[in-house]
Amino acid sequence: MQAQHRSRILAIAVIVAGFASGVAMLLPGASTAATAAAAAKSTAATEAPFARVYLAIRGCTSCSHCRANIRQMVRANSEGGEARLREDQVEVRYSKPRAIPLREVIRSLADNRLHDLSLVDVLFEGLGSITTAADGSARFTLHETGQAFPVMLAAAARRPRDGQQVRLVAVVNGWREKQGLTLTAREIREEI
């Protein structure tokens, strides 16, 4: 009887963590750092995939027609990523190393033609390494793929040594202006 009770409490905790991450992504003015932390915590109970893209959305996701269109748009541009739709976000998971079509996944929702749907924010999480160029700029390179993105690191942040494998959670910049995509690191976890 106690084992069943503990199982139910654990299941409720996992659901609440997932819900909290979704709410944090929709709240106006919510910091992207809080969003990234909530998203990372919601996956603590499961094994992290190679890479993940979180697309925070606002608008109609309650009707089956809109939900089907959203899933179809994302899947068509994700090149094998597994799309999961919640009320306020789409999560695209890539379980194994591969190039991530980040710009195409973002465009699938940023340029949508649905009457009441807008893309609010984009987070990227991936396994790779950070290297620093001679000019001081940093790049995040995905593990085993060579795909790289410029990344901005906080001056006070503890930088991993060049080439060390890390899991990066970052805000994606540049997609609103249709410029080159850059990442702003929010969390860097060293992988063992």
Secondary structure, DSSP 8 states (H G I E B T S, - for coil): -HHHHHHHHHHHHHHHHHHHHHHHHHSTT--HHHHHHHHHHHTTTS---SEEEEEEEEE--SSHHHHHHHHHHHHHHSSS-EEEE-SSEEEEEE-S-----HHHHHHHHHT---TTEEEEEEEEEEEEEEEE-TTS-EEEEETTT--EEEEE--TTS----TT-EEEEEEEEESTTTT---EEEEEEEEE--
